[in-house]
């Protein structure tokens, strides 16, 4: 009886509660959880740093694209499947929702195994591609091998976290993130420092931490979830329904893949201007991560609310939620940008005393703050299109944010040097914001008339 009450309350937030209360219930745990995962990203580096071996630190840095790749595959199934499940719940089709969840689960395992086998076969050339050489090559290979062999745990973790949120269970999603961080901290200290496994220990701790959070998510979905309980018994899904998953999910894979390319470009170009420029970019990015993670938690948290209301043809609730979240995102990002820009010199002084870093950092920080405002709204637009099952619009937003940066940074850096490099990301995010606004106008017009394609098909 207790578990039914819990899940009824989750559906209540999606369907009936006041919109502001629903947003708080869905988004605040997500904001906390995402902020917590920033710690997760620093844990391995911190414990490896205690060994004082630069080659080991370089190895776990060079292997970062592997975690981005595995996360992208997990999000492809999780975001695509989660969005579809919530729309199905809005139509009352819980049985098909279980099939989608089961398909995402077993597909995650299958893709993890395939990626692991391919990676092991081509491991040496792949490590060279990451830029490793000398002693760093051995450490990078050891670390990467562990990540790829345990790749299914990463993919499952990211996919299931999205599925848990699909029925509005945002607190449970956050709890899974906490489990992962806690296990990672404990095992890092044990495996790296006590058993002296070094980069192998760092890799094992990540894999086991993902297994731990995955186990929690499976336990919740299989025993506590009212709408998805029994999903493990379902693994077959029609081609048509698979396409519903991938038409939204593929954009996540696409965007994440180009994230690797854009990071490499930015790092290589900034290095041409000296360590002070590289350091300035690093500081500015870390400062602006705070509002970006908060706004990300907001729009990721409310995707189930949009999807459920959209599928239930509750256009009033969709528009009310959109207005409320826009105010929250604007308030957080704009207020943060104004305060930090006003205090930009002392803020930069918290991270460095080098006047060369501060001098160029002032311009970079200003550009990054403007970019963070655009980024918050672009993420919201993408989330709405995902929730509505609109693959084309989702693809356009992901394409702009993922691929446009490459030609923009190449052209601006060529003609304007460092200034072009500094403002390239801001211009890219600005273009994505304008494109999102232009696509939102006809979306809202059709929403008012219940004239969107996904609304015309009541069975999704």
C-alpha positions as CSV (number, residue, x, y, z in Angstrom):
1,X,0.0,0.0,0.0
2,X,2.9,2.3,0.8
3,X,4.5,2.0,-2.6
4,X,1.2,2.7,-4.4
5,X,0.8,5.9,-2.4
6,X,4.4,7.0,-3.2
7,X,3.9,6.5,-7.0
8,X,0.5,8.0,-7.0
9,X,2.0,11.1,-5.6
10,X,4.6,11.1,-8.4
11,X,1.8,10.9,-11.1
12,X,-0.1,13.5,-9.1
13,X,2.7,16.0,-9.6
14,X,2.7,15.3,-13.4
15,X,-1.1,15.5,-13.8
16,X,-2.9,17.5,-11.1
17,X,-0.7,19.5,-8.6
18,X,-0.2,23.3,-9.0
19,X,2.4,23.8,-11.7
20,X,4.9,25.7,-9.4
21,X,4.7,22.9,-6.9
22,X,5.2,20.3,-9.6
23,X,8.2,22.1,-10.9
24,X,9.8,22.3,-7.5
25,X,9.1,18.6,-6.8
26,X,10.5,17.5,-10.2
27,X,13.4,19.9,-10.6
28,X,15.0,20.7,-7.2
29,X,16.1,17.0,-6.7
30,X,17.5,17.0,-10.3
31,X,19.4,20.3,-9.6
32,X,20.9,18.9,-6.4
33,X,21.7,15.6,-8.1
34,X,23.4,17.2,-11.1
35,X,25.4,19.5,-8.8
36,X,26.5,16.4,-6.8
37,X,27.7,14.6,-10.0
38,X,30.2,17.5,-10.4
39,X,31.9,16.1,-7.3
40,X,31.8,12.6,-8.9
41,X,33.8,14.0,-11.9
42,X,36.5,15.3,-9.5
43,X,36.8,12.3,-7.2
44,X,39.1,10.2,-9.3
45,X,41.3,13.2,-10.2
46,X,41.7,14.1,-6.6
47,X,42.8,10.6,-5.4
48,X,45.1,10.1,-8.4
49,X,46.5,13.5,-7.6
50,X,47.5,12.3,-4.2
51,X,50.0,9.9,-5.9
52,X,51.8,12.8,-7.4
53,X,52.3,11.1,-10.8
54,X,51.7,13.4,-13.7
55,X,51.5,10.5,-16.2
56,X,48.6,8.9,-14.2
57,X,46.8,12.3,-14.1
58,X,47.2,12.7,-17.8
59,X,45.9,9.2,-18.4
60,X,42.5,9.7,-16.7
61,X,42.3,13.1,-18.4
62,X,43.0,11.7,-21.9
63,X,40.4,8.9,-21.3
64,X,37.5,11.4,-20.6
65,X,36.1,11.0,-24.1
66,X,35.3,7.3,-23.2
67,X,32.9,8.3,-20.4
68,X,31.3,10.9,-22.7
69,X,30.8,8.2,-25.3
70,X,29.2,5.8,-22.8
71,X,27.1,8.5,-21.3
72,X,25.9,9.5,-24.8
73,X,24.8,5.9,-25.6
74,X,23.0,5.7,-22.3
75,X,21.3,9.0,-22.8
76,X,20.2,8.0,-26.3
77,X,18.2,5.1,-24.8
78,X,17.2,6.9,-21.6
79,X,16.1,10.3,-23.0
80,X,14.4,8.8,-26.0
81,X,12.8,6.0,-24.0
82,X,11.9,8.2,-21.0
83,X,10.3,10.8,-23.1
84,X,8.2,8.2,-24.9
85,X,7.2,6.5,-21.6
86,X,5.9,9.7,-20.1
87,X,3.9,10.4,-23.2
88,X,2.5,6.9,-23.0
89,X,1.6,7.4,-19.3
90,X,-0.2,10.6,-20.3
91,X,-2.4,8.4,-22.6
92,X,-2.8,5.7,-19.9
93,X,-0.8,3.1,-21.8
94,X,1.3,1.7,-19.0
95,X,1.8,-1.7,-20.6
96,X,3.6,-0.3,-23.6
97,X,5.6,1.9,-21.2
98,X,7.0,-1.3,-19.6
99,X,8.0,-2.6,-23.0
100,X,9.9,0.6,-23.8
101,X,11.6,0.4,-20.4
102,X,12.5,-3.3,-20.9
103,X,13.8,-2.6,-24.4
104,X,16.0,0.3,-23.1
105,X,17.4,-2.0,-20.4
106,X,18.4,-4.9,-22.5
107,X,19.6,-2.7,-25.4
108,X,21.9,-0.9,-22.9
109,X,23.5,-4.2,-22.0
110,X,23.8,-5.4,-25.6
111,X,25.4,-2.1,-26.8
112,X,27.7,-2.1,-23.8
113,X,29.0,-5.6,-24.7
114,X,29.4,-4.7,-28.4
115,X,31.3,-1.5,-27.6
116,X,33.5,-3.3,-25.1
117,X,34.4,-6.1,-27.6
118,X,35.2,-3.6,-30.4
119,X,37.2,-1.4,-28.1
120,X,39.3,-4.3,-26.8
121,X,40.1,-5.4,-30.3
122,X,41.2,-2.0,-31.4
123,X,42.5,-0.8,-28.0
124,X,46.1,0.2,-29.0
125,X,45.1,2.4,-32.0
126,X,42.3,3.9,-30.0
127,X,44.7,4.9,-27.2
128,X,47.0,6.5,-29.7
129,X,44.0,8.5,-31.1
130,X,43.4,9.8,-27.6
131,X,46.9,11.3,-27.7
132,X,48.7,9.0,-25.2
133,X,52.3,8.1,-25.6
134,X,55.3,6.9,-23.5
135,X,54.5,6.0,-20.0
136,X,51.1,7.7,-20.3
137,X,50.2,5.1,-22.9
138,X,50.3,2.2,-20.5
139,X,48.3,4.0,-17.8
140,X,45.7,5.3,-20.3
141,X,45.4,1.7,-21.7
142,X,44.9,0.2,-18.3
143,X,42.3,2.8,-17.3
144,X,40.5,2.7,-20.7
145,X,40.3,-1.1,-20.7
146,X,38.5,-1.1,-17.3
147,X,36.0,1.5,-18.5
148,X,35.2,-0.3,-21.7
149,X,34.9,-3.8,-20.2
150,X,32.5,-2.3,-17.6
151,X,30.9,0.0,-20.2
152,X,27.5,-1.6,-19.9
153,X,27.3,-0.4,-16.3
154,X,27.8,3.3,-17.5
155,X,25.2,2.9,-20.3
156,X,22.7,1.3,-17.9
157,X,23.2,3.9,-15.2
158,X,22.5,6.8,-17.5
159,X,19.6,5.1,-19.3
160,X,17.8,3.9,-16.1
161,X,18.2,7.3,-14.4
162,X,16.2,8.8,-17.2
163,X,13.6,6.0,-17.0
164,X,13.1,6.6,-13.3
165,X,12.4,10.3,-13.9
166,X,9.9,9.4,-16.7
167,X,7.2,8.8,-14.1
168,X,8.1,11.8,-12.0
169,X,10.2,10.0,-9.4
170,X,12.8,12.8,-9.3
171,X,13.8,12.1,-5.7
172,X,14.6,8.5,-6.4
173,X,16.6,9.7,-9.4
174,X,18.7,11.9,-7.1
175,X,19.1,9.0,-4.6
176,X,20.7,6.9,-7.3
177,X,23.2,9.7,-8.0
178,X,24.0,9.9,-4.3
179,X,24.6,6.1,-4.2
180,X,27.1,6.4,-7.1
181,X,29.0,9.3,-5.6
182,X,29.2,7.6,-2.1
183,X,30.5,4.3,-3.5
184,X,33.0,6.0,-5.8
185,X,34.5,8.0,-2.9
186,X,34.8,4.9,-0.7
187,X,36.3,2.7,-3.4
188,X,38.7,5.4,-4.7
189,X,40.2,5.7,-1.2
190,X,40.4,1.9,-0.8
191,X,41.6,0.8,-4.2
192,X,43.9,3.7,-5.1
193,X,45.5,4.5,-1.7
194,X,45.2,1.3,0.3
195,X,45.6,-1.4,-2.3
196,X,47.8,0.8,-4.6
197,X,45.9,-0.2,-7.7
198,X,46.3,3.4,-9.0
199,X,44.6,4.0,-12.4
200,X,43.2,0.5,-12.4
201,X,41.7,1.2,-9.0
202,X,40.3,4.5,-10.3
203,X,38.6,2.7,-13.2
204,X,37.3,-0.1,-11.1
205,X,35.8,2.3,-8.6
206,X,33.9,4.1,-11.4
207,X,32.5,0.8,-12.8
208,X,31.4,-0.5,-9.4
209,X,29.9,2.9,-8.5
210,X,27.8,2.7,-11.7
211,X,26.8,-0.9,-11.0
212,X,25.7,0.2,-7.5
213,X,23.4,3.0,-8.7
214,X,22.1,0.8,-11.6
215,X,21.2,-1.9,-9.0
216,X,19.3,0.8,-7.0
217,X,17.4,2.0,-10.1
218,X,16.5,-1.6,-11.1
219,X,15.3,-2.3,-7.6
220,X,13.1,0.8,-7.6
221,X,11.6,0.3,-11.1
222,X,11.0,-3.5,-10.5
223,X,9.6,-3.3,-7.0
224,X,8.4,0.2,-6.2
225,X,7.3,1.7,-9.5
226,X,3.5,1.5,-10.0
227,X,3.7,2.2,-13.8
228,X,6.9,0.3,-14.8
229,X,6.9,-2.6,-12.3
230,X,7.7,-5.8,-14.2
231,X,9.6,-4.1,-16.9
232,X,12.4,-6.7,-16.8
233,X,9.9,-9.3,-18.3
234,X,9.6,-7.1,-21.4
235,X,12.2,-6.8,-24.1
236,X,10.5,-6.9,-27.4
237,X,9.4,-3.7,-29.0
238,X,7.9,-3.1,-32.5
239,X,10.0,-1.3,-35.1
240,X,7.6,1.7,-35.0
241,X,8.0,2.1,-31.2
242,X,11.8,1.7,-31.5
243,X,11.8,4.6,-33.9
244,X,9.9,6.7,-31.4
245,X,12.7,6.1,-29.0
246,X,15.5,6.8,-31.4
247,X,14.0,9.9,-33.1
248,X,14.5,11.7,-29.8
249,X,17.4,9.8,-28.4
250,X,19.7,10.0,-31.4
251,X,20.1,13.7,-31.0
252,X,21.6,13.1,-27.6
253,X,24.1,10.8,-29.1
254,X,24.8,13.2,-31.9
255,X,25.3,16.2,-29.5
256,X,27.6,14.3,-27.1
257,X,29.8,13.0,-29.9
258,X,30.5,16.5,-31.1
259,X,31.1,17.6,-27.5
260,X,34.4,15.7,-27.7
261,X,35.4,17.4,-30.9
262,X,34.5,20.9,-29.7
263,X,36.4,20.3,-26.4
264,X,39.5,19.2,-28.4
265,X,39.3,22.2,-30.7
266,X,39.0,24.7,-27.9
267,X,41.8,23.2,-25.9
268,X,44.2,23.1,-28.9
269,X,43.5,26.6,-30.1
270,X,43.7,28.2,-26.6
271,X,47.0,26.4,-26.0
272,X,48.5,28.5,-28.9
273,X,48.2,31.6,-26.8
274,X,49.9,30.3,-23.7
275,X,49.1,28.7,-20.4
276,X,47.4,31.9,-19.1
277,X,44.7,31.6,-21.8
278,X,44.2,27.9,-21.1
279,X,43.9,28.7,-17.4
280,X,41.5,31.5,-18.0
281,X,39.2,29.4,-20.0
282,X,39.3,26.7,-17.3
283,X,38.4,29.1,-14.6
284,X,35.6,30.8,-16.6
285,X,34.1,27.5,-17.5
286,X,34.1,26.3,-13.9
287,X,32.5,29.6,-12.7
288,X,29.7,29.4,-15.3
289,X,29.1,25.7,-14.7
290,X,27.0,26.6,-11.6
291,X,24.1,28.4,-13.3
292,X,24.3,26.0,-16.2
293,X,24.0,23.0,-14.0
294,X,21.1,24.6,-12.1
295,X,19.2,25.5,-15.2
296,X,20.0,22.0,-16.7
297,X,18.4,20.5,-13.6
298,X,15.4,22.7,-14.1
299,X,14.6,21.8,-17.7
300,X,15.6,18.1,-17.3
301,X,13.4,17.9,-14.3
302,X,10.3,19.2,-16.0
303,X,10.6,17.2,-19.2
304,X,8.2,14.5,-17.7
305,X,5.8,17.3,-16.8
306,X,5.8,18.6,-20.4
307,X,5.5,15.1,-21.9
308,X,2.7,14.0,-19.6
309,X,0.7,17.2,-20.1
310,X,1.3,17.2,-23.8
311,X,0.2,13.6,-24.3
312,X,-2.9,14.3,-22.1
313,X,-3.8,17.2,-24.4
314,X,-3.6,19.6,-21.4
315,X,-2.3,22.5,-23.4
316,X,-3.1,25.0,-20.6
317,X,-0.8,23.1,-18.2
318,X,2.0,22.9,-20.9
319,X,1.9,26.6,-21.4
320,X,1.7,27.4,-17.7
321,X,4.7,25.2,-17.0
322,X,6.6,26.7,-19.9
323,X,6.0,30.2,-18.6
324,X,7.0,29.3,-15.1
325,X,10.2,27.5,-16.0
326,X,11.2,30.3,-18.4
327,X,11.0,32.7,-15.5
328,X,13.0,30.4,-13.3
329,X,15.7,29.9,-15.9
330,X,15.9,33.6,-16.7
331,X,16.0,34.6,-13.1
332,X,18.8,32.2,-12.2
333,X,21.0,32.7,-15.3
334,X,20.6,36.5,-15.7
335,X,20.9,37.3,-12.0
336,X,24.0,35.1,-11.6
337,X,25.5,36.7,-14.7
338,X,24.9,40.3,-13.5
339,X,26.3,39.6,-10.0
340,X,29.4,37.8,-11.2
341,X,30.1,40.4,-13.9
342,X,29.8,43.1,-11.4
343,X,32.3,41.3,-9.1
344,X,34.3,39.8,-11.9
345,X,37.8,41.0,-10.7
346,X,37.5,39.6,-7.1
347,X,35.7,36.5,-8.4
348,X,38.7,35.7,-10.7
349,X,41.0,36.6,-7.8
350,X,39.6,33.6,-5.9
351,X,41.1,31.3,-8.5
352,X,44.4,33.0,-9.4
353,X,46.8,35.8,-8.5
354,X,48.4,35.8,-12.0
355,X,47.6,39.2,-13.5
356,X,48.0,37.7,-17.1
357,X,45.3,35.2,-16.3
358,X,43.0,37.8,-14.8
359,X,43.5,40.2,-17.7
360,X,42.4,37.8,-20.4
361,X,40.0,36.1,-18.0
362,X,37.8,39.2,-17.7
363,X,36.9,39.0,-21.4
364,X,36.5,35.2,-21.4
365,X,34.3,35.3,-18.3
366,X,32.0,38.0,-19.8
367,X,31.6,35.9,-23.0
368,X,30.9,32.7,-21.0
369,X,28.3,34.4,-18.8
370,X,26.4,35.6,-21.9
371,X,26.7,32.1,-23.3
372,X,25.3,30.6,-20.1
373,X,22.1,32.6,-20.4
374,X,21.5,31.5,-24.0
375,X,22.4,27.9,-23.0
376,X,19.7,27.8,-20.3
377,X,16.9,28.7,-22.7
378,X,18.2,26.6,-25.6
379,X,18.2,23.6,-23.2
380,X,14.6,24.4,-22.3
381,X,13.5,24.6,-25.9
382,X,15.2,21.2,-26.7
383,X,13.6,19.7,-23.6
384,X,10.1,20.8,-24.8
385,X,10.6,19.4,-28.3
386,X,11.9,16.1,-26.7
387,X,8.9,15.9,-24.4
388,X,6.5,16.5,-27.4
389,X,8.1,13.7,-29.5
390,X,9.2,16.2,-32.1
391,X,12.4,14.6,-33.5
392,X,13.0,17.1,-36.3
393,X,13.0,20.2,-34.0
394,X,15.1,18.3,-31.4
395,X,17.6,17.4,-34.1
396,X,17.9,21.0,-35.3
397,X,18.7,22.2,-31.8
398,X,21.2,19.4,-31.2
399,X,22.8,20.0,-34.6
400,X,23.3,23.7,-34.0
401,X,24.8,23.2,-30.5
402,X,26.8,20.2,-31.6
403,X,28.1,21.0,-35.1
404,X,27.8,24.7,-35.7
405,X,30.6,25.4,-33.1
406,X,33.2,23.7,-35.4
407,X,32.9,26.0,-38.5
408,X,32.2,29.1,-36.3
409,X,35.4,28.6,-34.2
410,X,37.5,27.8,-37.2
411,X,36.3,30.9,-39.1
412,X,36.4,33.3,-36.2
413,X,39.8,32.0,-34.9
414,X,41.2,32.4,-38.4
415,X,40.0,36.0,-38.9
416,X,39.9,37.4,-35.4
417,X,42.5,35.3,-33.5
418,X,42.0,35.1,-29.7
419,X,38.9,37.3,-29.7
420,X,37.3,35.0,-32.2
421,X,38.1,32.0,-30.1
422,X,36.7,33.7,-27.0
423,X,33.3,34.6,-28.5
424,X,32.8,31.5,-30.7
425,X,30.9,29.6,-28.1
426,X,28.7,32.6,-27.3
427,X,27.8,33.1,-30.9
428,X,27.0,29.4,-31.3
429,X,24.7,29.4,-28.3
430,X,23.1,32.7,-29.5
431,X,22.3,31.1,-32.9
432,X,20.8,28.1,-31.1
433,X,18.7,30.4,-28.9
434,X,17.4,32.3,-31.9
435,X,16.6,29.1,-33.8
436,X,14.8,27.8,-30.7
437,X,12.7,30.9,-30.4
438,X,11.8,30.7,-34.2
439,X,10.7,27.1,-33.8
440,X,8.8,27.8,-30.6
441,X,6.5,30.3,-32.3
442,X,4.7,27.8,-34.7
443,X,4.9,25.2,-31.9
444,X,2.9,27.4,-29.6
445,X,0.4,28.3,-32.3
446,X,-0.2,24.7,-33.2
447,X,-0.4,23.8,-29.5
448,X,-3.2,26.2,-29.0
449,X,-5.1,24.5,-31.8
450,X,-4.2,20.9,-30.7
451,X,-2.7,20.7,-34.2
452,X,0.7,19.2,-33.5
453,X,1.3,15.8,-35.2
454,X,2.0,13.9,-32.0
455,X,-1.3,15.2,-30.5
456,X,-3.3,14.0,-33.4
457,X,-2.3,10.4,-32.7
458,X,-3.8,9.5,-29.4
459,X,-1.9,6.3,-29.2
460,X,1.4,8.0,-29.8
